[in-house]
């Protein structure tokens, strides 16, 4: 019943955000693939079942296709036509910014815009780094052979210069923040550079991805408040990491056969048939950490209602997940954008509810004084 309720809520929210559906699905592989992670963002491997279709991200793809032809390879290199990774990178930032808003107020729209631009640039930089690491192997794989670097549309030197340009623009965004946030943001660069390599050395590359993709949970709060509040930022960061372990483990199950053949590692290969138990544990940890955030910051009914909806959504994901069907793994994986949006909506409404509670409290106090 809980999973069915979550599914109904998810379908309703998806209808309102359909235009942002993620990029077109990749073709079946002729060789195992080495390019991994959400920065790749353009694949849904077939595991021997033939080509799999993916709903195109029409607005994003249209922007890239309408750009001048010499510019298009660079836009595809940064995956501007496939905004999947940008959403998952951006959403923890919105949570943090929303929580940092004053009671009864909306989040800082300037900060939301600034972090949105930063998410696009840093995700693009990560894609460029990923493709530079894996360019030799990408040339041997049908699905990845058309990537700009592997296809020869962009040289290694050009990609390096382009990476420098993206990082320079991202630095410009970072410099708009306070000094504390500038230092905190710069500290994430090591994670951005190294996490694409983690799949080669550990069965927990999803943990490295979580540490990287959820850095905004720390940075968003400090950008608004001037520094991090450990009682809020640390459990929020932890909840984002466990969320990443959920969705990227599901994602990794699409590729477990190819990964096993070429020696790449993932939590999907580590958990195997125990995956649902692990995902359930991560879900409990995520909801527990988000509940702790709510208690520490004095959140209200809409926030906890959103957490209940997220719990229902994740319960439905895990209960209905078929880890042996790549297409089902992809569908469950993509629905996690809705998870992040529900949390953000709950944070905003919960913060606005605080004003109502405050006004009600003031009236009660005034009435007592008059009596």
LINZI-V347569 format. One record per residue. N is the residue number from 0. SS is DSSP state (H for helix, E for strand, C for the rest). Layout:
N	SS
N	SS
This chain:
0	C
1	H
2	H
3	H
4	H
5	H
6	H
7	H
8	H
9	H
10	H
11	H
12	H
13	H
14	H
15	H
16	C
17	H
18	H
19	H
20	C
21	C
22	C
23	C
24	C
25	C
26	C
27	C
28	C
29	C
30	C
31	C
32	C
33	C
34	C
35	C
36	C
37	C
38	C
39	C
40	C
41	C
42	C
43	C
44	C
45	C
46	C
47	C
48	C
49	C
50	C
51	C
52	C
53	C
54	C
55	C
56	C
57	H
58	H
59	H
60	H
61	H
62	H
63	H
64	H
65	H
66	C
67	C
68	H
69	H
70	H
71	H
72	H
73	H
74	H
75	H
76	H
77	C
78	C
79	C
80	C
81	C
82	C
83	H
84	H
85	H
86	H
87	H
88	H
89	H
90	H
91	H
92	H
93	H
94	H
95	H
96	H
97	H
98	H
99	C
100	C
101	C
102	C
103	C
104	C
105	C
106	C
107	C
108	H
109	H
110	H
111	H
112	H
113	H
114	H
115	H
116	H
117	H
118	H
119	H
120	H
121	H
122	H
123	H
124	H
125	H
126	H
127	H
128	H
129	H
130	H
131	H
132	H
133	H
134	H
135	H
136	H
137	H
138	C
139	C
140	C
141	C
142	C
143	C
144	C
145	C
146	C
147	C
148	C
149	C
150	C
151	C
152	C
153	C
154	C
155	H
156	H
157	H
158	H
159	H
160	H
161	H
162	H
163	H
164	H
165	H
166	H
167	H
168	H
169	H
170	H
171	H
172	H
173	H
174	C
175	C
176	C
177	C
178	H
179	H
180	H
181	H
182	H
183	H
184	H
185	H
186	C
187	C
188	H
189	H
190	H
191	H
192	H
193	H
194	H
195	H
196	H
197	H
198	H
199	H
200	C
201	C
202	C
203	C
204	H
205	H
206	H
207	H
208	H
209	H
210	H
211	H
212	H
213	C
214	C
215	H
216	H
217	H
218	H
219	H
220	H
221	H
222	H
223	H
224	H
225	C
226	C
227	C
228	C
229	H
230	H
231	H
232	H
233	H
234	H
235	H
236	H
237	H
238	H
239	H
240	H
241	H
242	H
243	H
244	H
245	H
246	H
247	H
248	H
249	H
250	H
251	H
252	H
253	H
254	H
255	H
256	H
257	H
258	H
259	H
260	H
261	H
262	C
263	C
264	C
265	C
266	H
267	H
268	H
269	H
270	H
271	H
272	H
273	H
274	H
275	H
276	H
277	H
278	H
279	H
280	H
281	H
282	H
283	H
284	H
285	H
286	H
287	H
288	H
289	H
290	H
291	H
292	H
293	H
294	H
295	H
296	H
297	C
298	C
299	C
300	H
301	H
302	H
303	H
304	H
305	H
306	H
307	H
308	H
309	H
310	H
311	H
312	H
313	H
314	H
315	H
316	H
317	H
318	H
319	H
320	C
321	C
322	C
323	C
324	C
325	H
326	H
327	H
328	H
329	H
330	H
331	H
332	H
333	H
334	C
335	H
336	H
337	H
338	H
339	H
340	H
341	H
342	H
343	H
344	H
345	H
346	H
347	H
348	H
349	H
350	H
351	H
352	H
353	H
354	H
355	H
356	H
357	H
358	H
359	H
360	H
361	H
362	H
363	H
364	H
365	H
366	H
367	H
368	H
369	H
370	C
